[in-house]
Amino acid sequence: MKWLLLLLLLFHAVPLQGQSTNVSPRPQVVNIGSVFTFKSLIGKVIKVAMQAAVDDVNANPTVLNNTRLNIIMHDTKFNGFMSIMEPLRFMENKTVAIIGPQRPTSARVVSHVATELKIPILSFTATDPTMSPRQFPFFIRTSQNDLFQMAAIADIVHHYGWREVIAIYGDDDYGQNGVAALGDKLAEKRCRISYKAALPPEPTRENITNLLIKVALSESRIIVVHAYFIWGLEVFNVAQHLGMMSSGYVWIATNWLSTIIDTNSPPLPNNIQGVIALRLHTPDSVMKKSFVQRWRNVTNVGLSTYGLYAYDTVWLLAHAIDDHLQRGGNVSFSKSPIIPELRGGNLHLDALKVFDGGNTFLESILKVDRVGLTGRMKFTKDRNLVNPAFDVINVIGTGHRTIGYWSDHLGLSVMPPEELEKTSSSGQKLHSVVWPGQTTQNPRGWVFSNNGRHLRIGVPNRYRFEEVVSVQSNGVITGFCVDVFVAALSLLPYAVPYELVALGNGHDNPSNTELVRLITAGVFDAGVGDITIITERTKMADFTQPYVESGLVVVAPVKKLGSSAMAFLRPFTPQMWLIAASSFLIVGAVIWCLEHKHNDDFRGPPRRQVITTFWFSFSTLFFSHRETTVSNLGRIVLLLWLFVVLIINSSYTASLTSILTVHQLSSPIKGIETLETNNDPIGYPQGSFVRDYLVNELRIHESRLVPLRSPEEYEKALRDGPGKGGVAAIVDERAYIELFLSNRCEFGIVGQEFTKNGWGFAFPRNSPLAVDVSTAILQLSENGDLQRIRDKWLLRKACSLQGAEIEVDRLELKSFWGLFVVCGLACVVALAVYIVLMIRKFGRHCPVEAEGSIRRRSSPSASIHSFLSFVKEKEEDVKARSSRERQLEDI
């Protein structure tokens, strides 16, 4: 018994191996702090929600294992200074975590101190997207980042086809950073913020009125309001007073408006009718429905999503505290090494304590993964909650309705994200919306600014081709381009106040590139004229749909080719004629060689054989040859040759028909290729992009280029030619050249059109008017008005030679050399096979001569003569002679 008692004493006195001797006892109470304004819109809700969460945590012994959670709430009383000082009071009273402050500006200051003291700061209202974990490692956002809210707004703007928005916001960190995130998300959709309308953090009605007057004078009618609860509704009050809640306007509010709607009792104010607002999405669940029912029994204040996030934040801390304690973490505080340096004075900063287990507790918070009232509470690597989503609501009458949902990975949809993930993708993005002014028609999103200023439309004042655009002596601007522009504007569903302003002095043609640059600089609001759409200009401005297709062509002097006695020789070049004639003779000779031994048609006296060969060769041109071919090799060669003759004959007939039936024009210039290879001067229209194209793209030296201003200068330069100070050819757009050639028959277009361009109207970048005018141009084209306008200005009586063609290129050998090569190879192969066969027959039918030729190697001429005699001898004679010789040998 003594030994047993001794062993028991030793067992209780000595710790087991691996058991720590420094494990702190589990604390009875763990304190957390919360700072917010009790009487604020959010404060009324989150105070009740957090207290309910603490009660539920303490009532559940499985969460903290009999450790009681205590929350201490301090009222900041709408004071920014208090929202900074109150958290510091918690940091001297052994508080493991702090919920708050409400505003991002205060949260930034407090987070710097919390990082030094290792005390986590959790906030579901400080949604500033720039508060990153790298800068504030102990700051944890327990609701959705504003970055996702701005992405949802950008998707809505893009969904309706709008391109510009106006952002109204408070000029502080919350407003500035939120709008900056909106600008980034809009840029991803090729949209932008046209006007950033900043208000003081606490604006007066006068501030709001002055700002909205500026907004009303802007073109965009898409207005995003990123405000605080305190003054957000005042913006809509003033907007209604100014008539800005009428048809044509679009108002999009961030989740501050949905919070007001959820917290306050209906009916809703009349001044927010038609507004679209976002609300933090919380999935429907049994837990959420039960909590909502409890809420209604506890308080008359409406439950907003911030109340749900406040409840889940307390539970998040409870699970993190339990994990921290289970891992052996302690709840102890000590003085910071830098605190002694702050000792003294009346602030008593030396009272601040460092949470010894702060780093471990932070890890416990970040690894919590649970499902609460707001859905899954789990943090990503960037410390954002997983599955960010928002409801899209539309204020209608005395209430509101949900018109869709937005999620980060699914975008817009009429189905909740949790349901959409289980089904196939929904085609419909949003339900119909009742917009301000009680209209269901989607607003265009912009109007002309109501500042009394007309659009300044720049028009090039040209010296040439008045049919295209011209400025009359009385200042009236007319022409084809102007009529098309006016007709397009008449099809728009709204009035466009404008004035045409001439660019240039009327003597020198202005540069259209300079006109586009002035549009970019803001001198003009648009450009109308013969503005060719080229790459350089599209980098500076937006262009409409082309209303004229016009590429570059070459015009040069031409002369009509008359008929002559030798016109039948014109289809082929001399080289082609020579090769074709030689081929006829060669093929005839080959056929004679292959048929001579077997075919009586190719035997007889030498004179007859020569005539037969010539006759047979040239009669194949008309497929009228009477001689038959009996050898297989001859038939193969003849078949290939007849195919070659068929191709040559067909090509000759087509070319000769064109020459004799169509007027032919001749010019030494065959196209742009000719101008690239010679050194003759080239004319181009003054002020046109043609000069840069010839120099930069075709590498033609600029010393060869001659600027010309008018059709008269065109005609004189072409008549004079290079020898008299003129030009060899002119390069210009087809539309101008067709006008120039309408009454000048001695000139013509040579070669093919070597570029594809078009004329369009120029507008500033991202101008919505460019899209509407493009649609109007397509309507003009479809209903025939565009062609009628073109016929009115550009249709002229054609010159009598306009239907003529430039001299057709003569058929050259390079087009047929493949046929000749194939036929030639067939002839060579056939002759080679024929010679081999003859040598074998010669050895078989004349063995004595063959042996004799072997013995008489010193006289090869005799052997060749004997072989040629054998070849010349008719096949039947050879066989008869061989038969007689075999009979004599037998006898």
FIGUSE-885573 format. One record per residue (C-alpha): residue in one letter; y, x, z. Coordinates in steps of 0.25 Angstrom, whole numbers, padded with zeros to 4 digits, always signed. Example, Ala and Ser with C-alpha at 12.3 -4.5 7.8 and 13.67 -1.06 7.14 Angstrom:
BEGIN
a-0018+0049+0031
s-0004+0055+0029
This chain:
BEGIN
m+0000+0000+0000
k+0010+0011+0003
w+0007+0018-0011
l+0009+0004-0017
l+0022+0002-0010
l+0027+0016-0014
l+0023+0014-0029
l+0031+0001-0029
l+0043+0008-0023
l+0042+0019-0034
f+0041+0008-0045
h+0054+0001-0041
a+0061+0014-0038
v+0058+0022-0051
p+0062+0016-0064
l+0052+0015-0075
q+0052+0025-0087
g+0062+0020-0098
q+0069+0011-0088
s+0084+0014-0087
t+0090+0015-0073
n+0104+0011-0077
v+0101-0003-0082
s+0113-0012-0077
p+0110-0025-0071
r+0113-0037-0080
p+0127-0042-0077
q+0128-0056-0072
v+0141-0059-0080
v+0146-0053-0093
n+0161-0056-0096
i+0166-0058-0110
g+0181-0061-0113
s+0188-0070-0123
v+0203-0070-0127
f+0209-0081-0135
t+0220-0092-0134
f+0214-0103-0127
k+0224-0114-0133
s+0222-0109-0147
l+0215-0117-0158
i+0203-0107-0157
g+0205-0105-0142
k+0202-0120-0138
v+0189-0119-0145
i+0183-0105-0142
k+0186-0106-0127
v+0177-0118-0126
a+0167-0112-0136
m+0166-0099-0128
q+0165-0105-0115
a+0154-0114-0120
a+0146-0102-0126
v+0147-0094-0112
d+0142-0106-0105
d+0130-0107-0115
v+0127-0093-0114
n+0127-0093-0098
a+0118-0106-0099
n+0108-0098-0107
p+0101-0088-0098
t+0093-0082-0110
v+0106-0076-0116
l+0112-0067-0105
n+0100-0068-0095
n+0108-0073-0083
t+0120-0065-0086
r+0132-0074-0087
l+0142-0073-0098
n+0157-0074-0094
i+0168-0076-0104
i+0183-0074-0099
m+0193-0081-0108
h+0208-0076-0109
d+0219-0084-0116
t+0228-0076-0125
k+0238-0088-0126
f+0241-0086-0141
n+0247-0072-0137
g+0243-0060-0145
f+0246-0051-0134
m+0237-0059-0125
s+0226-0058-0135
i+0226-0043-0134
m+0228-0042-0119
e+0218-0052-0114
p+0206-0044-0120
l+0211-0032-0113
r+0209-0039-0100
f+0195-0042-0103
m+0192-0027-0106
e+0195-0024-0091
n+0186-0035-0085
k+0172-0031-0090
t+0172-0040-0102
v+0160-0036-0112
a+0167-0043-0124
i+0179-0051-0128
i+0180-0063-0137
g+0193-0063-0144
p+0205-0061-0147
q+0208-0073-0157
r+0217-0065-0167
p+0213-0053-0175
t+0226-0045-0171
s+0222-0046-0156
a+0208-0043-0159
r+0211-0030-0166
v+0219-0025-0154
v+0209-0029-0144
s+0197-0023-0152
h+0203-0009-0152
v+0203-0010-0136
a+0189-0016-0136
t+0184-0005-0145
e+0188+0005-0134
l+0183-0003-0123
k+0170-0007-0130
i+0172-0022-0128
p+0168-0031-0140
i+0178-0040-0145
l+0172-0053-0152
s+0181-0062-0160
f+0178-0074-0168
t+0193-0077-0172
a+0198-0063-0176
t+0192-0063-0190
d+0201-0052-0196
p+0192-0046-0207
t+0199-0032-0205
m+0193-0031-0190
s+0181-0022-0194
p+0171-0016-0184
r+0174-0002-0188
q+0189-0004-0183
f+0185-0013-0171
p+0170-0010-0167
f+0171-0019-0155
f+0177-0031-0162
i+0167-0042-0166
r+0170-0054-0175
t+0161-0066-0171
s+0166-0075-0183
q+0168-0073-0198
n+0177-0062-0203
d+0189-0067-0211
l+0184-0059-0223
f+0174-0070-0226
q+0184-0081-0224
m+0193-0075-0235
a+0180-0073-0244
a+0178-0088-0243
i+0192-0091-0246
a+0191-0081-0258
d+0179-0088-0263
i+0186-0102-0262
v+0198-0097-0270
h+0188-0091-0281
h+0180-0104-0281
y+0192-0112-0285
g+0196-0102-0296
w+0209-0098-0289
r+0214-0084-0290
e+0226-0083-0280
v+0229-0087-0266
i+0240-0087-0256
a+0237-0082-0242
i+0245-0087-0230
y+0242-0079-0217
g+0247-0074-0204
d+0253-0060-0206
d+0244-0053-0195
d+0231-0046-0196
y+0223-0059-0196
g+0231-0064-0208
q+0233-0051-0216
n+0218-0047-0215
g+0213-0060-0218
v+0221-0062-0231
a+0218-0047-0235
a+0203-0051-0234
l+0206-0064-0242
g+0213-0055-0253
d+0201-0046-0254
k+0191-0058-0255
l+0200-0065-0266
a+0201-0052-0274
e+0186-0052-0275
k+0187-0065-0282
r+0198-0060-0291
c+0208-0068-0283
r+0220-0064-0275
i+0231-0068-0264
s+0243-0070-0272
y+0252-0072-0260
k+0250-0067-0245
a+0258-0077-0237
a+0259-0070-0223
l+0265-0078-0211
p+0269-0072-0198
p+0257-0073-0187
e+0265-0084-0181
p+0273-0091-0192
t+0283-0101-0190
r+0284-0114-0199
e+0296-0107-0206
n+0287-0095-0209
i+0276-0104-0215
t+0286-0112-0223
n+0293-0100-0229
l+0279-0094-0233
l+0273-0107-0239
i+0286-0109-0248
k+0282-0095-0254
v+0268-0099-0255
a+0272-0112-0262
l+0280-0104-0273
s+0268-0095-0276
e+0258-0099-0287
s+0245-0099-0279
r+0241-0112-0273
i+0229-0106-0265
i+0234-0104-0251
v+0225-0097-0240
v+0230-0099-0226
h+0224-0089-0216
a+0232-0093-0204
y+0231-0094-0188
f+0228-0108-0182
i+0242-0108-0176
w+0250-0109-0188
g+0240-0112-0199
l+0242-0127-0200
e+0257-0124-0200
v+0255-0118-0214
f+0249-0131-0219
n+0260-0139-0212
v+0271-0132-0220
a+0263-0132-0233
q+0262-0147-0232
h+0277-0148-0230
l+0279-0139-0242
g+0270-0147-0251
m+0259-0136-0251
m+0248-0145-0247
s+0248-0152-0260
s+0240-0152-0273
g+0238-0138-0279
y+0238-0130-0266
v+0225-0124-0260
w+0225-0121-0245
i+0214-0112-0240
a+0214-0110-0225
t+0205-0100-0217
n+0197-0104-0205
w+0209-0106-0196
l+0211-0120-0202
s+0196-0125-0200
t+0197-0120-0186
i+0209-0129-0184
i+0202-0141-0191
d+0190-0139-0182
t+0197-0138-0169
n+0207-0149-0170
s+0204-0163-0171
p+0206-0171-0184
p+0213-0176-0191
l+0217-0164-0198
p+0232-0161-0202
n+0236-0167-0215
n+0243-0154-0220
i+0229-0147-0222
q+0223-0157-0232
g+0216-0150-0243
v+0215-0136-0236
i+0202-0128-0238
a+0199-0120-0225
l+0187-0111-0220
r+0179-0113-0208
l+0169-0103-0202
h+0155-0108-0206
t+0146-0112-0194
p+0132-0117-0198
d+0128-0130-0193
s+0117-0129-0182
v+0111-0137-0170
m+0118-0127-0161
k+0132-0129-0167
k+0130-0144-0167
s+0126-0144-0152
f+0138-0135-0149
v+0148-0144-0157
q+0143-0156-0149
r+0145-0149-0136
w+0159-0145-0140
r+0163-0159-0142
n+0159-0162-0128
v+0167-0151-0122
t+0180-0151-0129
n+0189-0159-0139
v+0193-0146-0146
g+0186-0145-0160
l+0176-0134-0162
s+0180-0124-0172
t+0171-0113-0178
y+0178-0103-0168
g+0172-0111-0157
l+0158-0108-0163
y+0161-0094-0165
a+0166-0092-0150
y+0154-0099-0145
d+0145-0089-0153
t+0153-0077-0149
v+0150-0079-0135
w+0135-0081-0138
l+0136-0068-0146
l+0141-0061-0134
a+0131-0067-0125
h+0119-0062-0134
a+0126-0048-0135
i+0128-0047-0120
d+0113-0050-0118
d+0109-0040-0128
h+0118-0030-0122
l+0112-0032-0108
q+0098-0032-0113
r+0100-0019-0120
g+0104-0013-0106
g+0119-0013-0109
n+0128-0015-0097
v+0141-0022-0094
s+0149-0011-0088
f+0163-0006-0091
s+0170+0007-0089
k+0183+0014-0091
s+0187+0020-0105
p+0189+0035-0106
i+0203+0032-0111
i+0207+0022-0100
p+0212+0033-0091
e+0222+0036-0101
l+0228+0022-0100
r+0228+0022-0085
g+0242+0018-0079
g+0253+0008-0083
n+0253-0007-0081
l+0242-0010-0092
h+0230-0006-0084
l+0223-0002-0096
d+0213+0007-0088
a+0207-0007-0083
l+0200-0008-0097
k+0185-0006-0097
v+0175-0001-0107
f+0163-0009-0109
d+0152+0002-0107
g+0142-0007-0115
g+0151-0010-0126
n+0145-0003-0138
t+0131-0009-0134
f+0137-0023-0132
l+0144-0022-0146
e+0130-0019-0152
s+0124-0031-0145
i+0135-0040-0151
l+0133-0035-0165
k+0118-0037-0165
v+0119-0052-0160
d+0112-0061-0170
r+0112-0076-0166
v+0114-0090-0171
g+0126-0097-0165
l+0135-0109-0168
t+0141-0101-0179
g+0128-0097-0186
r+0122-0083-0185
m+0130-0073-0176
k+0126-0059-0182
f+0135-0048-0186
t+0135-0040-0199
k+0137-0025-0200
d+0152-0028-0202
r+0152-0037-0190
n+0154-0050-0197
l+0145-0062-0194
v+0134-0065-0204
n+0135-0076-0214
p+0150-0078-0214
a+0153-0092-0219
f+0164-0103-0220
d+0166-0117-0222
v+0176-0122-0232
i+0183-0135-0228
n+0193-0144-0235
v+0203-0152-0226
i+0203-0166-0231
g+0210-0178-0225
t+0208-0178-0210
g+0196-0169-0210
h+0189-0158-0218
r+0177-0156-0226
t+0168-0143-0229
i+0169-0141-0244
g+0160-0128-0244
y+0155-0116-0237
w+0157-0101-0239
s+0148-0089-0235
d+0149-0075-0237
h+0136-0074-0245
l+0136-0087-0252
g+0150-0090-0255
l+0155-0104-0257
s+0146-0116-0256
v+0145-0131-0252
m+0133-0128-0243
p+0133-0121-0230
p+0129-0106-0231
e+0117-0108-0222
e+0112-0119-0231
l+0116-0112-0244
e+0107-0100-0241
k+0095-0109-0240
t+0097-0116-0254
s+0101-0111-0268
s+0116-0108-0270
s+0125-0120-0272
g+0133-0121-0284
q+0145-0129-0278
k+0154-0120-0270
l+0163-0130-0263
h+0165-0145-0262
s+0177-0152-0268
v+0190-0149-0261
v+0202-0159-0258
w+0214-0150-0260
p+0228-0152-0255
g+0235-0164-0261
q+0221-0172-0260
t+0216-0166-0274
t+0202-0162-0277
q+0206-0154-0289
n+0205-0139-0287
p+0219-0133-0287
r+0223-0123-0298
g+0227-0114-0287
w+0241-0110-0292
v+0254-0115-0298
f+0266-0108-0304
s+0275-0103-0293
n+0285-0114-0289
n+0297-0104-0289
g+0305-0110-0301
r+0301-0097-0310
h+0295-0099-0323
l+0284-0090-0328
r+0290-0078-0337
i+0281-0077-0349
g+0283-0064-0356
v+0282-0065-0372
p+0283-0053-0381
n+0295-0054-0390
r+0289-0048-0402
y+0295-0043-0415
r+0283-0047-0424
f+0274-0059-0427
e+0283-0070-0422
e+0272-0080-0424
v+0265-0074-0411
v+0277-0074-0402
s+0292-0073-0404
v+0305-0075-0398
q+0315-0083-0406
s+0330-0080-0406
n+0333-0092-0396
g+0323-0085-0386
v+0312-0095-0389
i+0298-0088-0389
t+0288-0094-0398
g+0275-0090-0405
f+0260-0092-0405
c+0258-0085-0391
v+0269-0094-0385
d+0263-0107-0391
v+0249-0104-0385
f+0255-0101-0372
v+0263-0114-0371
a+0251-0122-0376
a+0242-0115-0365
l+0252-0119-0354
s+0253-0133-0359
l+0238-0135-0356
l+0240-0130-0341
p+0239-0141-0331
y+0252-0136-0325
a+0266-0132-0329
v+0269-0118-0331
p+0284-0114-0331
y+0287-0102-0340
e+0297-0095-0348
l+0294-0086-0360
v+0301-0072-0359
a+0301-0063-0371
l+0297-0048-0369
g+0304-0038-0379
n+0316-0037-0388
g+0310-0044-0400
h+0311-0031-0409
d+0300-0022-0402
n+0287-0029-0399
p+0285-0028-0384
s+0271-0023-0378
n+0262-0034-0373
t+0257-0025-0363
e+0271-0023-0357
l+0271-0038-0356
v+0258-0039-0348
r+0264-0028-0339
l+0276-0036-0337
i+0267-0048-0333
t+0260-0039-0322
a+0274-0034-0317
g+0278-0049-0315
v+0289-0049-0326
f+0282-0060-0333
d+0272-0070-0328
a+0264-0071-0341
g+0264-0065-0355
v+0263-0073-0368
g+0261-0067-0382
d+0252-0059-0391
i+0247-0052-0378
t+0233-0045-0382
i+0223-0045-0371
i+0219-0030-0369
t+0213-0023-0358
e+0226-0016-0353
r+0234-0029-0352
t+0222-0036-0345
k+0224-0026-0333
m+0238-0031-0331
a+0237-0046-0333
d+0228-0058-0335
f+0227-0064-0349
t+0223-0078-0354
q+0212-0081-0363
p+0216-0075-0377
y+0223-0085-0386
v+0222-0076-0399
e+0211-0067-0403
s+0217-0055-0409
g+0211-0041-0411
l+0216-0029-0418
v+0215-0027-0433
v+0220-0017-0444
v+0229-0022-0455
a+0231-0013-0467
p+0236-0014-0482
v+0225-0020-0491
k+0223-0022-0506
k+0215-0032-0514
l+0203-0027-0522
g+0202-0033-0535
s+0189-0035-0544
s+0185-0024-0553
a+0174-0021-0563
m+0167-0012-0553
a+0168-0021-0541
f+0153-0022-0542
l+0152-0008-0537
r+0161-0010-0525
p+0150-0015-0515
f+0143-0001-0514
t+0149+0012-0512
p+0146+0023-0522
q+0137+0030-0513
m+0129+0017-0511
w+0128+0015-0526
l+0123+0029-0528
i+0112+0028-0517
a+0108+0014-0522
a+0106+0018-0537
s+0099+0031-0532
s+0089+0022-0524
f+0086+0013-0536
l+0082+0026-0544
i+0074+0032-0533
v+0066+0020-0529
g+0063+0018-0544
a+0058+0032-0545
v+0049+0030-0532
i+0043+0017-0538
w+0040+0024-0551
c+0033+0036-0544
l+0025+0026-0535
e+0021+0017-0547
h+0020+0026-0559
k+0005+0029-0557
h+0001+0015-0555
n+0011+0006-0562
d+0012+0005-0577
d+0026+0000-0576
f+0030+0014-0571
r+0022+0021-0582
g+0025+0025-0596
p+0034+0034-0604
p+0044+0042-0595
r+0056+0034-0601
r+0049+0021-0598
q+0046+0025-0584
v+0061+0030-0581
i+0066+0017-0587
t+0056+0009-0578
t+0060+0016-0566
f+0075+0014-0568
w+0073-0001-0571
f+0064-0003-0559
s+0074+0003-0550
f+0086-0005-0553
s+0079-0018-0556
t+0075-0018-0541
l+0090-0021-0539
f+0087-0035-0544
f+0073-0036-0540
s+0070-0037-0555
h+0060-0025-0557
r+0048-0029-0566
e+0039-0017-0563
t+0029-0019-0552
t+0025-0009-0541
v+0010-0007-0539
s+0009+0004-0529
n+0011+0001-0514
l+0021+0012-0512
g+0029+0007-0523
r+0029-0007-0518
i+0034-0002-0504
v+0045+0006-0510
l+0049-0006-0519
l+0049-0016-0508
l+0059-0007-0499
w+0068-0004-0511
l+0069-0019-0515
f+0073-0022-0500
v+0084-0011-0502
v+0089-0017-0515
l+0090-0031-0508
i+0099-0026-0497
i+0108-0018-0507
n+0108-0029-0517
s+0112-0040-0506
s+0123-0031-0500
y+0129-0028-0514
t+0129-0042-0518
a+0136-0046-0505
s+0147-0035-0506
l+0150-0038-0520
t+0151-0053-0518
s+0161-0050-0507
i+0169-0040-0516
l+0170-0050-0528
t+0173-0063-0520
v+0182-0059-0509
h+0196-0052-0510
q+0194-0038-0506
l+0205-0030-0499
s+0205-0015-0498
s+0212-0006-0488
p+0210+0009-0485
i+0210+0004-0470
k+0197-0002-0466
g+0200-0005-0451
i+0203+0002-0438
e+0193+0013-0441
t+0201+0018-0453
l+0213+0019-0444
e+0206+0027-0434
t+0201+0037-0444
n+0214+0039-0452
n+0228+0044-0448
d+0236+0033-0454
p+0247+0026-0446
i+0243+0013-0440
g+0253+0001-0437
y+0252-0007-0424
p+0261-0018-0418
q+0272-0013-0409
g+0270-0016-0394
s+0255-0020-0396
f+0243-0015-0389
v+0238-0010-0402
r+0244+0004-0401
d+0237+0007-0388
y+0224+0002-0393
l+0225+0011-0406
v+0229+0023-0397
n+0220+0021-0385
e+0208+0014-0391
l+0207+0019-0405
r+0213+0033-0403
i+0223+0032-0414
h+0235+0042-0413
e+0248+0035-0409
s+0255+0042-0420
r+0248+0034-0430
l+0253+0021-0424
v+0265+0014-0430
p+0271+0002-0422
l+0275-0010-0430
r+0283-0022-0425
s+0282-0033-0435
p+0274-0038-0447
e+0285-0033-0457
e+0283-0019-0451
y+0268-0021-0452
e+0269-0024-0467
k+0279-0012-0470
a+0270-0002-0463
l+0258-0006-0470
r+0265-0007-0484
d+0270+0007-0482
g+0257+0013-0477
p+0255+0027-0471
g+0262+0034-0482
k+0275+0027-0480
g+0276+0027-0465
g+0268+0014-0464
v+0254+0012-0458
a+0240+0011-0464
a+0237-0001-0455
i+0241-0009-0443
v+0233-0013-0431
d+0237-0026-0424
e+0231-0039-0419
r+0224-0048-0428
a+0234-0060-0425
y+0246-0052-0429
i+0239-0046-0442
e+0235-0060-0447
l+0250-0064-0446
f+0254-0052-0453
l+0244-0053-0464
s+0247-0068-0467
n+0257-0065-0478
r+0254-0050-0481
c+0242-0049-0490
e+0243-0034-0493
f+0238-0031-0479
g+0225-0035-0472
i+0216-0033-0460
v+0206-0022-0462
g+0194-0019-0453
q+0189-0027-0441
e+0197-0032-0429
f+0194-0021-0419
t+0198-0027-0406
k+0197-0041-0400
n+0209-0045-0392
g+0217-0058-0389
w+0230-0063-0385
g+0232-0069-0371
f+0243-0073-0361
a+0245-0063-0350
f+0247-0067-0335
p+0248-0059-0322
r+0235-0055-0316
n+0228-0066-0309
s+0237-0077-0314
p+0230-0091-0314
l+0239-0095-0326
a+0231-0085-0335
v+0218-0093-0332
d+0225-0107-0335
v+0232-0102-0348
s+0218-0096-0353
t+0212-0110-0351
a+0223-0116-0358
i+0222-0106-0370
l+0207-0110-0371
q+0211-0125-0371
l+0221-0122-0383
s+0210-0115-0390
e+0200-0126-0388
n+0209-0138-0392
g+0214-0130-0405
d+0229-0128-0400
l+0228-0113-0400
q+0223-0113-0414
r+0235-0122-0418
i+0245-0114-0411
r+0239-0101-0418
d+0240-0108-0432
k+0254-0112-0429
w+0259-0098-0427
l+0249-0088-0433
l+0243-0096-0445
r+0249-0091-0458
k+0245-0092-0473
a+0235-0082-0476
c+0238-0071-0486
s+0230-0073-0499
l+0222-0060-0496
q+0219-0064-0481
g+0206-0069-0485
a+0202-0056-0492
e+0194-0045-0486
i+0196-0031-0484
e+0187-0023-0494
v+0173-0024-0490
d+0166-0011-0487
r+0157-0006-0498
l+0143-0005-0495
e+0139+0009-0491
l+0127+0017-0491
k+0127+0017-0476
s+0124+0002-0476
f+0111+0004-0484
w+0106+0018-0481
g+0095+0013-0472
l+0089+0005-0483
f+0089+0017-0493
v+0083+0026-0483
v+0071+0017-0480
c+0069+0015-0495
g+0070+0030-0497
l+0060+0033-0487
a+0050+0023-0493
c+0051+0030-0506
v+0049+0044-0500
v+0037+0039-0492
a+0031+0031-0504
l+0032+0043-0513
a+0026+0052-0502
v+0014+0043-0501
y+0013+0042-0516
i+0012+0057-0518
v+0002+0059-0507
l-0007+0048-0513
m-0006+0054-0527
i-0010+0068-0522
r-0022+0062-0515
k-0026+0055-0528
f-0023+0067-0536
g-0033+0075-0528
r-0044+0064-0529
h-0043+0061-0544
c-0040+0075-0549
p-0048+0084-0540
v-0050+0095-0551
e-0035+0096-0553
a-0032+0096-0538
e-0042+0107-0536
g-0036+0115-0548
s-0023+0113-0542
i-0028+0120-0530
r-0033+0131-0537
r-0021+0133-0545
r-0011+0134-0534
s-0003+0144-0543
s+0001+0133-0552
p+0006+0121-0544
s+0014+0115-0556
a+0000+0112-0562
s-0004+0105-0550
i+0009+0097-0549
h+0008+0094-0564
s-0007+0089-0562
f-0003+0080-0550
l+0009+0074-0557
s+0000+0071-0569
f-0009+0064-0559
v+0002+0056-0554
k+0007+0052-0567
e-0006+0048-0572
k-0009+0033-0570
e-0018+0029-0559
e-0029+0022-0568
d-0030+0034-0577
v-0032+0043-0565
k-0043+0035-0560
a-0050+0034-0574
r-0049+0049-0576
s-0055+0052-0562
s-0066+0042-0565
r-0070+0049-0578
e-0069+0063-0571
r-0079+0058-0561
q-0089+0053-0572
l-0088+0066-0579
e-0091+0073-0566
d-0103+0064-0564
i-0109+0067-0578
